[in-house]
Amino acid sequence: GKYRKEKMRYFSLVLICALVGLSAAATHWQLTDHEIRDNHAVSFKLGLKPQNIETLDSLFWQISDPKSPLFGKFLSNDQIADLISLPEESIQKVESYLTQD
């Protein structure tokens, strides 16, 4: 009923926030006035926005709807990763940009 639908909407929202929001979170930033040498290594993580989030959301609702032909046909972790992963070309562009002098 209504409770189940609201619960499913909440789950969908949490899933999308987890996929998108975590990649945008920056933590433990510190401002410093120390000079950084050219050969100093800096470690960081970079999150790129996944693609096809709207498609994932649509599939979620179809898989959850008893009236849908996709009802109960859950996706594997690999299928979800394939759906939302960026094309290799996009990743290579980012890597190229980050490693240029």
C-alpha positions in Angstrom: 0.0 0.0 0.0 1.0 3.6 0.6 3.5 2.7 3.3 5.3 0.2 1.0 5.4 2.8 -1.8 6.9 5.4 0.5 9.4 3.0 1.9 10.5 2.1 -1.7 10.8 5.7 -2.6 12.9 6.3 0.5 15.1 3.3 -0.5 15.5 4.6 -4.0 16.5 8.1 -2.7 19.0 6.5 -0.3 20.5 4.4 -3.1 20.8 7.4 -5.4 22.3 9.6 -2.7 24.8 6.9 -1.8 25.9 6.6 -5.4 26.0 10.3 -6.2 26.5 12.0 -2.9 29.4 10.0 -1.7 31.4 10.9 -4.8 31.0 14.6 -4.1 31.9 14.6 -0.4 35.2 16.2 0.5 36.5 15.7 4.0 39.5 16.6 6.1 40.6 19.6 4.0 43.1 21.8 5.7 44.3 25.3 4.7 48.1 25.6 5.1 50.6 28.3 4.5 53.5 25.9 4.2 55.3 25.9 0.9 54.8 22.8 -1.1 57.8 21.5 -3.2 57.4 20.6 -6.8 58.3 17.0 -6.1 55.9 16.6 -3.1 53.4 13.9 -3.7 49.8 14.7 -2.9 47.2 11.8 -2.4 43.5 12.4 -3.0 40.4 10.6 -4.2 38.4 11.9 -7.0 34.8 10.9 -7.5 33.1 11.2 -10.9 29.4 11.4 -11.2 28.0 8.1 -12.4 25.9 8.0 -15.6 22.4 6.7 -16.2 21.1 7.4 -12.7 17.6 8.1 -14.2 17.7 4.7 -15.9 18.7 3.0 -12.7 15.9 4.7 -10.8 13.4 3.6 -13.6 14.6 0.0 -13.4 14.3 0.1 -9.7 10.6 1.0 -9.9 9.9 -1.5 -12.7 11.6 -4.3 -10.8 9.6 -3.4 -7.7 6.2 -3.1 -9.4 4.2 -6.4 -9.4 2.5 -5.2 -12.6 5.7 -4.8 -14.5 7.2 -7.5 -16.7 10.5 -6.8 -15.0 9.1 -7.5 -11.5 11.5 -9.5 -9.4 14.2 -9.6 -12.1 16.9 -8.1 -10.0 20.2 -6.8 -11.4 23.5 -8.2 -10.3 26.2 -5.9 -8.9 28.1 -6.2 -12.2 25.0 -5.2 -14.2 24.5 -2.1 -12.0 28.2 -1.3 -12.3 28.0 -1.6 -16.1 24.9 0.6 -16.2 26.3 3.5 -14.1 30.1 3.3 -14.9 31.6 6.0 -17.1 33.0 5.1 -20.5 36.8 4.3 -20.4 37.3 7.3 -22.7 35.9 9.7 -20.0 38.1 8.2 -17.3 41.2 8.5 -19.6 40.4 12.2 -20.2 40.3 12.9 -16.5 43.5 11.0 -15.9 45.2 12.8 -18.8 44.1 16.2 -17.4 45.4 15.3 -13.9 48.8 14.1 -15.1 49.6 16.9 -17.5 52.4 19.3 -16.6 
